[in-house]
């Protein structure tokens, strides 16, 4: 999650309770205790207040926060941990992908299986993506575009980001399938898009249909979304065989509009109509 201090005198947190809910869904999946809301909020608010003067204030910059649960039993056995630590890490941050990116379709490996941990926030999900990510970078792309684990046919997400495309003027994103992380930024973009009068559809996106739509100009823009990157345009989609499919208008009008409106809310330039931004109570300041 992130805290912002751009146009604001004091730092504000973006949708902290949504991140708290996701942390507890993830904890339940891993047989960990839930974190009480009061403890979670005390942790993220206290850390943010303590380092507030270190939060960079240029647009696109923020304080990156990582609330974590870690099992710390002194036991090598295969069992749930009875002793769990909750802590919050923080670091001043630029956007990790300030420009645009290329995505390579992964048709061999799977990021997560149905019934696994793909729909929750678990460190192991990133480990399973490393081999494909290495191959993606070697091929000259920035991100792996994952397909469903059963048929290797339907677009799921990028390694650490959700996926959106604009096809025939409609904003589309993969439907949550049980192996896709329901990102907080993803949810925010869908809500924001509806409020701006855009038609949004969550559906199964056949990768070959998508590539055909790109090649024939029906899909002119696509982008990745996530806490770290906010919204980053995708310039092209490629394959391991060397084929390349270029978006005609990579940083197009829909991408720009959503990115600008989301940043304006997060960075305090316009009114927050959704009550997404949460200030830090004065008692947390040293």
TIROMAR-268599 format. One record per residue (C-alpha): residue number from 0; residue in one letter; z, y, x. Coordinates in nm, 2 decimals. Each point is the difference from the previous one (the first is absolute). Last residue first. Layout:
N
{node NUM a {Z Y X}};
...
***
This chain:
286
{node 285 x {1.75 1.20 0.60}};
{node 284 x {-0.22 -0.01 -0.31}};
{node 283 x {0.06 -0.28 -0.25}};
{node 282 x {0.23 0.20 -0.22}};
{node 281 x {-0.29 0.25 -0.07}};
{node 280 x {-0.19 -0.25 -0.21}};
{node 279 x {-0.34 -0.09 0.14}};
{node 278 x {-0.30 0.08 -0.22}};
{node 277 x {-0.21 -0.25 -0.19}};
{node 276 x {-0.38 0.03 -0.05}};
{node 275 x {-0.16 -0.23 -0.25}};
{node 274 x {0.10 0.20 -0.31}};
{node 273 x {-0.35 -0.07 -0.15}};
{node 272 x {-0.12 0.36 -0.06}};
{node 271 x {0.08 0.10 0.36}};
{node 270 x {-0.09 0.37 0.02}};
{node 269 x {-0.24 0.10 0.28}};
{node 268 x {0.03 0.07 0.37}};
{node 267 x {0.31 -0.22 0.06}};
{node 266 x {-0.13 -0.24 0.26}};
{node 265 x {0.01 -0.31 -0.21}};
{node 264 x {-0.16 0.17 -0.30}};
{node 263 x {-0.27 0.17 0.20}};
{node 262 x {-0.06 -0.32 0.19}};
{node 261 x {-0.06 -0.20 -0.32}};
{node 260 x {-0.23 0.27 -0.13}};
{node 259 x {-0.21 0.02 0.32}};
{node 258 x {-0.03 -0.37 0.05}};
{node 257 x {-0.10 -0.05 -0.37}};
{node 256 x {-0.26 0.27 0.01}};
{node 255 x {-0.14 -0.09 0.34}};
{node 254 x {-0.04 -0.37 -0.10}};
{node 253 x {-0.17 0.09 -0.33}};
{node 252 x {-0.23 0.25 0.17}};
{node 251 x {-0.12 -0.22 0.28}};
{node 250 x {0.13 -0.07 0.34}};
{node 249 x {-0.23 -0.30 0.05}};
{node 248 x {-0.30 0.14 -0.19}};
{node 247 x {-0.28 -0.26 0.06}};
{node 246 x {0.24 -0.27 0.09}};
{node 245 x {-0.15 -0.21 0.27}};
{node 244 x {-0.05 -0.38 -0.01}};
{node 243 x {-0.01 -0.17 0.34}};
{node 242 x {-0.12 -0.35 0.08}};
{node 241 x {0.13 -0.12 0.34}};
{node 240 x {0.06 -0.37 -0.09}};
{node 239 x {0.38 0.08 -0.02}};
{node 238 x {-0.07 0.22 -0.29}};
{node 237 x {0.02 0.38 -0.06}};
{node 236 x {0.12 0.26 -0.25}};
{node 235 x {-0.07 0.36 0.08}};
{node 234 x {0.15 0.35 -0.01}};
{node 233 x {0.33 -0.07 -0.16}};
{node 232 x {0.20 0.31 -0.09}};
{node 231 x {0.37 0.02 0.07}};
{node 230 x {0.26 0.08 -0.27}};
{node 229 x {0.38 0.01 0.08}};
{node 228 x {-0.02 -0.15 0.35}};
{node 227 x {0.35 -0.13 0.06}};
{node 226 x {0.10 -0.04 -0.37}};
{node 225 x {-0.32 -0.17 -0.09}};
{node 224 x {-0.35 0.05 -0.13}};
{node 223 x {-0.35 -0.10 0.12}};
{node 222 x {-0.32 0.16 -0.12}};
{node 221 x {-0.34 -0.06 -0.15}};
{node 220 x {-0.30 0.22 -0.07}};
{node 219 x {-0.36 -0.03 -0.10}};
{node 218 x {0.01 -0.32 -0.20}};
{node 217 x {-0.31 0.01 -0.23}};
{node 216 x {-0.21 0.08 0.31}};
{node 215 x {-0.20 -0.32 0.01}};
{node 214 x {0.16 -0.13 0.32}};
{node 213 x {0.35 0.09 -0.11}};
{node 212 x {-0.04 -0.17 -0.34}};
{node 211 x {-0.14 -0.31 0.17}};
{node 210 x {0.30 0.00 0.24}};
{node 209 x {0.23 0.03 -0.30}};
{node 208 x {-0.17 -0.28 -0.19}};
{node 207 x {0.02 -0.22 0.31}};
{node 206 x {0.37 0.08 0.03}};
{node 205 x {0.08 -0.09 -0.36}};
{node 204 x {0.25 0.25 -0.13}};
{node 203 x {0.25 -0.15 -0.24}};
{node 202 x {0.13 0.29 -0.21}};
{node 201 x {0.22 0.31 -0.02}};
{node 200 x {-0.22 0.27 -0.17}};
{node 199 x {0.05 0.38 0.02}};
{node 198 x {-0.20 0.27 -0.19}};
{node 197 x {0.08 0.33 0.14}};
{node 196 x {0.15 0.29 -0.21}};
{node 195 x {0.22 0.15 0.26}};
{node 194 x {0.31 -0.15 -0.15}};
{node 193 x {-0.16 -0.34 0.01}};
{node 192 x {-0.07 0.04 0.37}};
{node 191 x {0.36 0.11 0.07}};
{node 190 x {0.14 -0.31 -0.16}};
{node 189 x {-0.24 -0.23 0.18}};
{node 188 x {0.06 0.18 0.33}};
{node 187 x {0.38 -0.02 -0.04}};
{node 186 x {-0.01 -0.38 -0.07}};
{node 185 x {-0.21 -0.05 0.32}};
{node 184 x {0.24 0.23 0.19}};
{node 183 x {0.29 -0.22 -0.11}};
{node 182 x {-0.20 -0.31 0.11}};
{node 181 x {-0.01 -0.31 -0.22}};
{node 180 x {-0.04 -0.25 0.29}};
{node 179 x {-0.28 -0.24 -0.08}};
{node 178 x {0.07 -0.38 -0.02}};
{node 177 x {0.11 -0.02 -0.36}};
{node 176 x {-0.33 0.12 -0.14}};
{node 175 x {0.04 0.37 -0.04}};
{node 174 x {-0.34 0.12 -0.12}};
{node 173 x {-0.22 0.13 0.28}};
{node 172 x {-0.09 0.37 -0.02}};
{node 171 x {-0.26 0.19 -0.19}};
{node 170 x {-0.07 0.37 -0.05}};
{node 169 x {-0.30 0.04 -0.23}};
{node 168 x {-0.30 0.22 0.08}};
{node 167 x {-0.25 -0.29 0.02}};
{node 166 x {0.23 -0.16 0.26}};
{node 165 x {0.28 0.20 0.17}};
{node 164 x {0.20 -0.23 0.23}};
{node 163 x {0.37 -0.06 0.06}};
{node 162 x {0.19 -0.23 0.24}};
{node 161 x {0.37 -0.04 0.08}};
{node 160 x {0.13 0.03 0.35}};
{node 159 x {0.17 -0.20 0.27}};
{node 158 x {-0.26 -0.27 0.08}};
{node 157 x {-0.25 0.12 -0.25}};
{node 156 x {0.02 -0.12 -0.36}};
{node 155 x {-0.12 -0.26 -0.25}};
{node 154 x {-0.38 -0.02 -0.03}};
{node 153 x {-0.12 -0.31 -0.19}};
{node 152 x {-0.20 -0.28 0.15}};
{node 151 x {0.19 -0.20 0.25}};
{node 150 x {0.05 -0.25 -0.28}};
{node 149 x {0.37 -0.09 0.03}};
{node 148 x {0.15 0.26 0.24}};
{node 147 x {-0.15 0.31 -0.17}};
{node 146 x {-0.19 0.22 0.25}};
{node 145 x {0.13 0.22 0.27}};
{node 144 x {-0.16 0.31 0.14}};
{node 143 x {0.11 0.03 0.37}};
{node 142 x {0.04 0.35 0.13}};
{node 141 x {-0.13 0.22 0.28}};
{node 140 x {-0.34 -0.15 0.09}};
{node 139 x {-0.17 -0.04 0.33}};
{node 138 x {-0.05 -0.38 0.01}};
{node 137 x {0.29 -0.03 0.24}};
{node 136 x {0.22 0.19 -0.24}};
{node 135 x {-0.08 -0.24 -0.29}};
{node 134 x {0.06 -0.30 0.23}};
{node 133 x {0.35 0.13 0.08}};
{node 132 x {0.07 0.07 -0.36}};
{node 131 x {-0.10 -0.35 -0.09}};
{node 130 x {0.25 -0.14 0.25}};
{node 129 x {0.27 0.24 -0.11}};
{node 128 x {-0.01 -0.04 -0.38}};
{node 127 x {0.25 -0.28 -0.02}};
{node 126 x {0.25 0.20 0.19}};
{node 125 x {-0.03 0.29 -0.24}};
{node 124 x {0.10 -0.21 -0.30}};
{node 123 x {0.29 -0.14 0.21}};
{node 122 x {0.17 0.34 -0.01}};
{node 121 x {0.05 -0.02 -0.37}};
{node 120 x {-0.06 0.26 -0.27}};
{node 119 x {-0.08 -0.20 -0.31}};
{node 118 x {-0.33 -0.10 -0.18}};
{node 117 x {-0.12 -0.20 0.30}};
{node 116 x {0.31 -0.22 0.02}};
{node 115 x {-0.14 -0.33 -0.11}};
{node 114 x {-0.07 -0.13 -0.35}};
{node 113 x {-0.37 0.08 0.04}};
{node 112 x {-0.07 0.00 0.38}};
{node 111 x {0.02 0.29 0.24}};
{node 110 x {-0.22 0.16 0.27}};
{node 109 x {-0.27 -0.27 -0.02}};
{node 108 x {-0.23 -0.09 0.29}};
{node 107 x {-0.38 -0.08 -0.02}};
{node 106 x {-0.19 0.26 -0.20}};
{node 105 x {0.16 0.32 0.14}};
{node 104 x {-0.22 0.30 -0.09}};
{node 103 x {0.00 0.27 0.26}};
{node 102 x {0.11 0.35 -0.09}};
{node 101 x {-0.11 0.32 0.17}};
{node 100 x {0.23 0.30 0.00}};
{node 99 x {0.02 0.37 -0.08}};
{node 98 x {0.22 0.28 0.15}};
{node 97 x {0.38 0.05 0.01}};
{node 96 x {0.08 -0.37 0.04}};
{node 95 x {0.35 -0.04 0.12}};
{node 94 x {0.10 0.33 -0.17}};
{node 93 x {0.23 0.18 0.24}};
{node 92 x {0.36 -0.10 0.01}};
{node 91 x {0.36 0.10 0.08}};
{node 90 x {0.20 -0.32 0.02}};
{node 89 x {0.26 -0.17 -0.22}};
{node 88 x {0.17 -0.33 -0.02}};
{node 87 x {0.24 -0.09 -0.29}};
{node 86 x {0.24 -0.29 0.01}};
{node 85 x {0.12 -0.28 -0.23}};
{node 84 x {0.16 -0.30 0.17}};
{node 83 x {0.02 -0.35 -0.15}};
{node 82 x {0.25 -0.28 0.05}};
{node 81 x {-0.04 -0.30 -0.22}};
{node 80 x {-0.35 -0.07 0.14}};
{node 79 x {-0.23 -0.23 -0.19}};
{node 78 x {-0.05 -0.34 0.16}};
{node 77 x {-0.20 -0.17 0.28}};
{node 76 x {0.27 -0.04 0.26}};
{node 75 x {0.03 0.20 0.32}};
{node 74 x {0.32 0.17 -0.11}};
{node 73 x {0.18 0.31 0.12}};
{node 72 x {-0.08 0.17 -0.34}};
{node 71 x {-0.17 0.34 0.04}};
{node 70 x {-0.25 0.02 -0.29}};
{node 69 x {-0.17 0.34 0.01}};
{node 68 x {-0.06 0.24 -0.28}};
{node 67 x {-0.20 0.31 0.09}};
{node 66 x {-0.05 0.36 -0.12}};
{node 65 x {-0.29 0.14 0.20}};
{node 64 x {-0.04 0.38 -0.01}};
{node 63 x {-0.29 0.20 0.14}};
{node 62 x {0.08 0.37 0.02}};
{node 61 x {-0.31 0.20 -0.08}};
{node 60 x {-0.33 0.14 0.13}};
{node 59 x {-0.32 0.04 -0.19}};
{node 58 x {0.04 0.38 -0.04}};
{node 57 x {0.21 0.14 0.28}};
{node 56 x {0.37 0.00 -0.03}};
{node 55 x {0.13 -0.26 0.24}};
{node 54 x {0.34 -0.15 -0.09}};
{node 53 x {0.23 0.04 0.30}};
{node 52 x {0.22 0.26 -0.17}};
{node 51 x {0.06 -0.24 -0.29}};
{node 50 x {0.15 -0.27 0.23}};
{node 49 x {0.34 -0.02 -0.16}};
{node 48 x {-0.13 0.08 -0.35}};
{node 47 x {-0.26 -0.28 0.01}};
{node 46 x {0.26 -0.26 0.13}};
{node 45 x {0.25 0.10 -0.27}};
{node 44 x {-0.26 -0.01 -0.28}};
{node 43 x {-0.15 -0.33 0.10}};
{node 42 x {0.34 -0.17 0.03}};
{node 41 x {0.18 0.16 -0.29}};
{node 40 x {-0.30 -0.08 -0.23}};
{node 39 x {0.02 -0.37 0.10}};
{node 38 x {0.37 -0.02 -0.04}};
{node 37 x {0.00 0.17 -0.34}};
{node 36 x {-0.28 -0.22 -0.12}};
{node 35 x {0.18 -0.32 0.09}};
{node 34 x {-0.19 -0.22 0.25}};
{node 33 x {-0.09 -0.34 -0.14}};
{node 32 x {0.13 -0.30 0.18}};
{node 31 x {-0.25 -0.21 0.20}};
{node 30 x {-0.16 -0.32 -0.13}};
{node 29 x {-0.34 0.10 0.15}};
{node 28 x {-0.18 0.06 -0.33}};
{node 27 x {0.31 0.19 -0.13}};
{node 26 x {-0.01 0.22 0.31}};
{node 25 x {-0.36 0.09 -0.06}};
{node 24 x {0.07 0.10 -0.36}};
{node 23 x {0.30 0.20 0.13}};
{node 22 x {-0.21 0.19 0.25}};
{node 21 x {-0.26 0.07 -0.27}};
{node 20 x {0.25 0.15 -0.23}};
{node 19 x {0.14 0.22 0.28}};
{node 18 x {-0.36 0.11 0.09}};
{node 17 x {-0.05 0.11 -0.36}};
{node 16 x {0.34 0.17 0.01}};
{node 15 x {-0.10 0.20 0.31}};
{node 14 x {-0.32 0.15 -0.17}};
{node 13 x {-0.08 0.25 0.29}};
{node 12 x {0.31 0.14 0.16}};
{node 11 x {0.04 0.37 0.05}};
{node 10 x {0.10 0.20 0.31}};
{node 9 x {0.13 0.35 -0.04}};
{node 8 x {-0.17 0.34 0.03}};
{node 7 x {-0.31 -0.15 -0.16}};
{node 6 x {-0.36 0.08 0.08}};
{node 5 x {-0.02 -0.28 0.27}};
{node 4 x {0.33 -0.20 -0.01}};
{node 3 x {-0.09 -0.35 -0.11}};
{node 2 x {0.19 -0.33 -0.01}};
{node 1 x {-0.18 -0.33 0.01}};
{node 0 x {0.03 -0.36 -0.11}};
***
